[in-house]
């Protein structure tokens, strides 16, 4: 079993948000949602985007993070 990452959540979030696989649009939504702890409706209002677009960008960003983490776990 791989060792658990024991870095502070803010540091880990910063690393994940810096992944090249995450588009700047998704990165903005992820940062506002997880770092600033804003609701998706608030993010939509701030970015002047439809709520569906914000949800899509969040989903794409989370998918990229999941792929990165699963690859990282499978690396020796």
LUMZANU-744789 format. One record per residue (C-alpha): residue number from 1; residue in three letters; chain; z, y, x. Coordinates in pm, 1 decimal. Example, Ala and Ser with C-alpha at 12.3 -4.5 7.8 and 13.67 -1.06 7.14 Angstrom:
residues 2
REC    k    r  c        zz        yy        xx
REC    1  Ala  A     780.0    -450.0    1230.0
REC    2  Ser  A     714.0    -106.0    1367.0
***
This chain:
residues 76
REC    k    r  c        zz        yy        xx
REC    1  Unk  A       0.0       0.0       0.0
REC    2  Unk  A     -95.6     340.7     146.1
REC    3  Unk  A     175.8     590.9     224.8
REC    4  Unk  A     246.0     852.5     -39.9
REC    5  Unk  A     155.5    1210.5      32.7
REC    6  Unk  A     484.5    1399.7      55.0
REC    7  Unk  A     346.6    1749.4     104.4
REC    8  Unk  A     455.9    2021.9    -137.0
REC    9  Unk  A     242.3    2028.4    -453.2
REC   10  Unk  A     107.4    2376.6    -377.7
REC   11  Unk  A     -15.9    2266.9     -35.8
REC   12  Unk  A    -178.6    1953.4    -176.5
REC   13  Unk  A    -339.3    2154.6    -457.2
REC   14  Unk  A    -476.9    2397.5    -200.6
REC   15  Unk  A    -633.4    2113.6      -3.9
REC   16  Unk  A    -785.9    1957.8    -313.9
REC   17  Unk  A    -928.1    2290.1    -431.2
REC   18  Unk  A   -1096.7    2338.0     -94.4
REC   19  Unk  A   -1310.9    2024.5    -135.2
REC   20  Unk  A   -1682.4    2092.6     -96.4
REC   21  Unk  A   -1752.2    1859.5    -391.4
REC   22  Unk  A   -1587.4    2106.4    -630.9
REC   23  Unk  A   -1810.7    2388.8    -746.4
REC   24  Unk  A   -1673.2    2742.8    -729.6
REC   25  Unk  A   -1684.7    2754.5   -1111.5
REC   26  Unk  A   -1473.4    2439.5   -1144.0
REC   27  Unk  A   -1245.7    2554.3    -861.9
REC   28  Unk  A   -1165.2    2875.4   -1051.2
REC   29  Unk  A   -1072.7    2685.0   -1366.9
REC   30  Unk  A    -863.4    2430.0   -1174.8
REC   31  Unk  A    -676.3    2704.1    -988.6
REC   32  Unk  A    -602.7    2901.9   -1303.2
REC   33  Unk  A    -493.3    2593.5   -1493.6
REC   34  Unk  A    -285.1    2413.7   -1231.0
REC   35  Unk  A    -173.0    2690.3    -995.4
REC   36  Unk  A    -130.5    2975.6   -1242.9
REC   37  Unk  A     -35.7    2733.7   -1524.6
REC   38  Unk  A    -261.4    2901.1   -1779.8
REC   39  Unk  A    -377.0    2731.7   -2099.0
REC   40  Unk  A    -747.1    2659.4   -2131.2
REC   41  Unk  A    -786.5    2916.5   -2408.1
REC   42  Unk  A    -632.1    3181.9   -2180.5
REC   43  Unk  A    -870.6    3084.4   -1900.7
REC   44  Unk  A   -1165.5    3110.4   -2138.6
REC   45  Unk  A   -1057.4    3461.0   -2234.3
REC   46  Unk  A   -1001.8    3571.1   -1873.7
REC   47  Unk  A   -1335.4    3432.4   -1751.4
REC   48  Unk  A   -1513.5    3537.0   -2071.2
REC   49  Unk  A   -1649.1    3185.2   -2123.8
REC   50  Unk  A   -1662.7    2954.3   -2424.0
REC   51  Unk  A   -1370.1    2712.7   -2440.5
REC   52  Unk  A   -1610.2    2417.0   -2415.9
REC   53  Unk  A   -1743.6    2548.1   -2084.5
REC   54  Unk  A   -1391.9    2580.1   -1946.0
REC   55  Unk  A   -1313.4    2223.1   -2056.3
REC   56  Unk  A   -1632.8    2095.5   -1891.5
REC   57  Unk  A   -1559.4    2272.9   -1565.4
REC   58  Unk  A   -1206.7    2131.4   -1565.6
REC   59  Unk  A   -1342.0    1780.6   -1628.4
REC   60  Unk  A   -1601.4    1809.2   -1349.7
REC   61  Unk  A   -1341.0    1938.0   -1106.3
REC   62  Unk  A   -1092.5    1663.8   -1190.7
REC   63  Unk  A   -1366.8    1403.6   -1154.9
REC   64  Unk  A   -1448.4    1529.9    -805.5
REC   65  Unk  A   -1079.7    1516.9    -710.1
REC   66  Unk  A   -1046.1    1160.3    -844.7
REC   67  Unk  A   -1350.9    1049.2    -643.8
REC   68  Unk  A   -1208.1    1208.8    -330.1
REC   69  Unk  A    -868.4    1046.3    -377.3
REC   70  Unk  A   -1009.6     700.8    -452.3
REC   71  Unk  A   -1230.2     722.8    -142.8
REC   72  Unk  A    -934.0     838.3      63.8
REC   73  Unk  A    -727.1     538.0     -54.6
REC   74  Unk  A   -1001.2     291.4      32.2
REC   75  Unk  A   -1052.6     431.3     384.2
REC   76  Unk  A    -870.6     228.9     649.7
***
